[in-house]
Amino acid sequence: MKKPFIIGITGGIGSGKSTFSRYLMRRGQLVYDTDLEAKILQNTNKDLRRAIMDEFGEDVYNAAGLDRTKMAGIVFSDSAKLHRLNKLVHPVVINDFQNWVNENADRKFLFMECAILFEGGFRSLVDKVVVVTAPEEVRVQRVMLRDCQTEAAVKARVRNQMQDAEKIKLADWVFDTNNDIFPHERVDEFLEMLNDSL
């Protein structure tokens, strides 16, 4: 059986990549959300949970699971600690993704949403890449509204990510979500093109 063609979806914070993914799902497509799955696996995968506690201390978990606020305070102020966390989490996510692909091997194509597709070593898992983009000021406003954060806090998060211009150079397709109207027609055309070409 021919394996599914895998398309990665990436973009900076607030670019609209999750909106893009949700629209694909409404159109019947399967999307693996690496960020969501990483959050789930940090609580459900016993080996990963143990490794995180060994590395960062037992108190990063509470009765509800991983204390995301505490963990963010540890890793986002220290790039070496963030790198150590990623070294623990990414292999588990990659293994889970590969199992998901195998479970859905009958599909013509599958999608992976991953904010750090290029930076996190996930590019080799996909055949082609969609970059979803918007001007930085639009992205900052979206994230301020969505996450109730200050402009300075959001801009700091944006600065820590690979810049859109670099991602666009590595993209096979680019979708601009600059205005308030999501480009439904372009995404539908994209899906038709994929269907016809694969």
N, C-alpha and C positions, 0 to 999 in steps of 0.2 A: 504494500500500500504506500502510495506517495505521501510524504509527510506534509503537514500544513505549511503554507507560506506564512511567515511571521513578520508582522510589521510593528516596529517600535514607535511609540508616541512619546515625545518629550517636549520640553519647553520650560522656561523659567517659572518661578513662583508667580501665580496670578495671570499666567498667559492664556488660560482657557483650556488647558489640556484635559482636565477632568470633565469639563462641559463637552468637549469633543468626544471623549470616551463614553460619556453617558448617552450622547446622541447615537453613537455607533451601537450601543447596547439596545437602545430603543428600535434600531433598525435590524435587530436580531443577531448582531455580532457578539462574539465572546471576547472580553477584555480582561487580562490579568493585571491588576493594580498592584505594583510592587510595594508601594508605600503602605497600602491597606494590609496586604498579606504579611509584610514585615512586622507590623504592629500586632497582628494576630499571632504570628509565629513566636514573637518575643514572650507571649503569655502561654502558648499551648505546647511549644516544643520544649520538653523537659531538659534536654541536653543544652539547648541554647540558653534557656533560663538560668541553668546552673552556671554556664560559662560567663554570662553577664554578671551574675552575683559574685563569682570568683574574681572577676576583673574589676568591678566597680563597687562592691560591697552589698551585703544582704539587704540594706535599707533602701535600695533602689526599687525594691518590690514591696507592695503592701497587700492587704487582703483583696483589693480589686485588681491587682496585677502590677505591671510595670508602672512606676510613678513617672510619667512623662515629663512633668515639670521639673522634678529633681534631676532626671537624666539629661534634660535639655540644659540645665544649669551647669552640669558637669562637662558635657561634650561640646557645646557650642561656644564655650569660652576657651577651649583648648583643642587645637586641631589634631594634636597627637592622640588625645583621648577619643576624638571622633573617629579617627583612622582605626584605632583599636576596636571600637564598637562595630564599625563597618566590616572589619576583618572577621568578626564573629557572626554578624547577621547576614552578610551578602551570600556566603556559600550555602546557607540554609535556604534563603529565598531562591537562589538559582536552582537548587535541587527540587524545591517545591514547584517552581515554574516548569521544570522539565517533566515532572510527574503530571502536571496539569496539561501540558502539550500532549503527552502520551495518552491521557484520558480522553482527549479531544482530537485524536488522530484522524477521525473521519471528516473533519472540517476542511474546507478549501483553504481558508486563511484564518489566522488568529492574530490578536493584537496584545501588545504588552505596553502598559502605561508606566513610564519610569522617568522621574524628574532628573535622575543622574545617569541616564543611559550611557553617555560617553564617559563621564568622570568615574562612574562606579564599576566599570568593566562589564557592563551588560550588552554592549553593542554586538559582540560576537554571537549573541543568542538570537538575533533577529536578522531577517534578510534585507529589509529596507526600513527607512526611518522617515517619519512625519515629524516636523518641528512646528509646534503651535506657538505663535508669537504675538506680541502686542507691545506698543511703546512703553518704556519704563514707567512713565507717569501714570498711565492707565493701569498697569499691573500693581503699582504701589497703592493706588486708590482702591482697587478691588480687594487687595489683601487687608488693608486697613479696615474696610467695611466687614469683610468676611471673618477676620480673626480678632477684631476689636483691638488692634495694635496701633502704636504711634507710628508716625511717618518715619522717624529715625530708626525704630526697631525693624520696620519692614525694609527700609533701604539697606540696613546692615545685612539682612538675610539675602537680599538681591545681590549685594556685592560679593557674598560668599559663594555664589553660583557661577558656573560657566556663562559667559555673556552670550546673548542671542546671536550676535553677529558670527561668533565662532560656531555655534550650533547650526546656523543656517548654511554655512559652508559645507557641513557634513550631511546635510539633509537630502533626501530624495524628493520630498514634497514639503512645501511650506504653506501653512494656513495662518492668515492674519486675522485676529479677532479684535481689531482696533475699535470697532464701533459696538453699539449695544445690540445690534442685530447679528445673531449667530449665523455663519455662512452655511445654512442647511443645504442649499442647492449645490454648492461646491462639494460638500461632503457626499451628497447623493451621487454626484457625477464621479467622484473619486471611487466610491464603492462600485459603481457600474463599470468603470475602467478596470478596476481590480478583477471583477467578475469576468469581464471579457478577455483579459490578458492572461489569466491563470488557468 
